[in-house]
């Protein structure tokens, strides 16, 4: 049986009610920036395929105190338009920590190929085909080692990383799914297992991880 990504997420969240997502305050077309304290969310609009992830980051950041570093979060990435790639590159040049979260776990084959090509072209990040974490794994945890050791449940499909420069900061079993890499004076964090939906669901481990990244 084939189910959509949103149906899958809705079931896996433990029958959490499906709500109409509230608008993200201050986001405008093409500029698409919403500042929450010192951290910034970059909304890719139609290129963000996990709107629940964007809302999860927005609400979590709103509950945190002032950040100690500049952070740019790009949730649920499926496509990467050139204007977004330029914005991310500028943030890295300015010394920010950029969280680039893939939303391609449930993309079509054509969408995934475009996503993989854009990641390689713009950020030199190489990824493999999505893999299901559940029910293949009885306990679908992703184990993070940076910036702190946490375990975040993920019932979806993760994007594994190919061998490449950078530090692997999270694994699902033996599968590397998150990476941190210095880019100039900034730090690029790639998430092949989305954290935003767990934030929206109130996962305490996810909230602790984001607080440590920001703080």
Secondary structure, DSSP 8 states (H G I E B T S, - for coil): ----HHHHHHHHTTS---------TT--TTT-EEEETTEEEE--GGGB--HHHHHHHHHHHHHS---SS-EEEEEEES---HHHHHHHHHHHHTT-EEEEEE-GGG--HHHHHHHHHHHHHHH---EEEEEE-TTTSSS-EEEE-SSS-EEEE--SEEEEE-S-SSEEEEEETTEEEEEEEEETTEEEEEESS--HHHHHTT-HHHHHHHHHHH-
